[in-house]
């Protein structure tokens, strides 16, 4: 489970942040889903922008849109 802009998002196993968001009905900017287009940029724990489609969700992460 991680939080996305105040909402708790379930994420089990090695699910990417973008996949978990899409599964939960949140638009995640997912386009290529292989780390090429940068459409899915998110900030994790107030860090620099990361590609959500290739970043595995970690328990307790705080995620927000980076664009
Ligand atoms: S969807 Fe293209 S980089 Fe993530």
Boltz pocket constraint, residues with backbone or C-beta under 6 A from the ligand:
constraints:
  - pocket:
      binder: B
      contacts: [[A, 18], [A, 29], [A, 30], [A, 31], [A, 32], [A, 33], [A, 34], [A, 35], [A, 36], [A, 37], [A, 38], [A, 39], [A, 40], [A, 41], [A, 51], [A, 52], [A, 53], [A, 54]]
      max_distance: 6.0
